[in-house]
Amino acid sequence: MYAADALTSQGSVPVSVDILDRLPCPFGLVRYGVAPDHLSIRSVRQTLEKFFDRPGVRFLGNVEVGRDITVAELHRYYDAIVFTYGAARDRRLGIEGEELAGSIAATDLVAWYCGHPDAPRELIESSLQGASSVVIVGVGNVAVDVTRVLAKTRAELEHTDMPEHVLALLDASNITDIHLLGRRGPVQATFTTKELRELGELDDAEVIVDSADLVLDPFSEAALAQDRVAARNLDVLREWSTRTPRGSRRRVHVRFLTRPVELLGTALVEKVVVERTRLDETGAAIGTGELETIGADLVVRSVGYRGEPLAELPFDSRRGVVPNDAGRVLRDDAVVPGEYVAGWIKRGPTGIIGTNKKDAAQTVNSLLEDAERLPLAVEPAHDAVTTMLCARGIEVVTFDGWERIDAAEIALGVSAGRVRTTMHERDALLGVALGERHSPRPDAGDPPIR
Ligand code: NAP
């Protein structure tokens, strides 16, 4: 969206932009990643939505590149392609027991509570039902989001746009304890202070921190002097470590220098074996051999997102990004004419939403610099691509279709006394967007491009 903005807000090169998305809805992580209770961050959607009002900007939703249209075909219709498909997969822990039932990826849990059509509903819902003690691995902002959402009461979540069944299942949850584990110290945690502080302000959950976890080694002392966010985080954690428990329904135990080494259980996860760590002189966590067991019937692995390759595009599997130079896609170190990247698939899964604005602007600068040399589209006609997709039976959702989804979600919310309710199922979204034109598509398997 920020790439489209940068392209259409400059005056030197006339541009029209199609925004293709494999989902029927635009806005990516703003809709399906930002925590539903972070209303002010989610409201950036209103800014993004305005880009669709610009002449020449179109939304073509429910179109999957690599399935409905190939990259080579995209070059037939467009002079340039900017890939901004993010980092949708989870990183793994690489420990024994990781595959046990009840061990889930934060990426899947987030997708589920945001109502992503491809979220593994059965897996998440069966894992949450009956869980009472949760271990969350990682101390980034996603781990904090997940902790907060699991620890909140229904009243604290009702004003969100979560799907109704998500709200009901969270409301019925038996969770009493959430253990948030950082493998390094508090100074190395990647959460930000505003997000951290929210954990201490929950209606019926309290934070428990052991002051022994906040004693700093020389490496952390030195790092703290250079890092204002870490210093503010430490202030918050120190204040929490002095609090007297008030007997809330839920407890959030924030722990550091603790890493999981094995998940134990027969069919379901039952325990997490953790090891005390210390930092070496480079700041990396190394095991001390001191082990402890935490009882847990749900483990959420929140150790970062990971980009995936897209057919026909080069991929750096070590970094999980498409190799690029200032946004220009590189194949064997040479620029691929007319191909660009922006966002997490360009630089990796870091930063806040605003980071992507700057990132997209850099890519668009590169694209505009190349404008004279781009390999021109063979079929640049406005409707050539949509005609081809329709001929293939692809049910393209345009911006009008999205507006129908938007209106339907607001109406659904109002009918339940809420502001808005996200529709979870792809079929329901398509039904609303396309009306009678929608016929359920055989989704199983991977129909090749015809
Ligand atoms: P992240 O900030 O990179 O955090 C990943 C966490 O996982 C770190 O604590 C990391 O510890 C830990 N980790 C990695 N491998 C591990 C392992 N094998 N064992 C134990 N722990 C391990 O990533 P994220 O939380 O997924 O967030 C992604 C990006 O989105 C971040 O830039 C984040 O700030 C942003 N975001 C922002 C917001 C917001 O602004 N409200 C909300 C959500 C996400 P080490 O440091 O030791 O590697």
Boltz pocket constraint, residues with backbone or C-beta under 6 A from the ligand:
constraints:
  - pocket:
      binder: B
      contacts: [[A, 33], [A, 92], [A, 93], [A, 137], [A, 138], [A, 139], [A, 140], [A, 141], [A, 142], [A, 143], [A, 145], [A, 181], [A, 182], [A, 183], [A, 184], [A, 188], [A, 189], [A, 190], [A, 191], [A, 195], [A, 259], [A, 260], [A, 302], [A, 303], [A, 304], [A, 305], [A, 349], [A, 350], [A, 351], [A, 352]]
      max_distance: 6.0
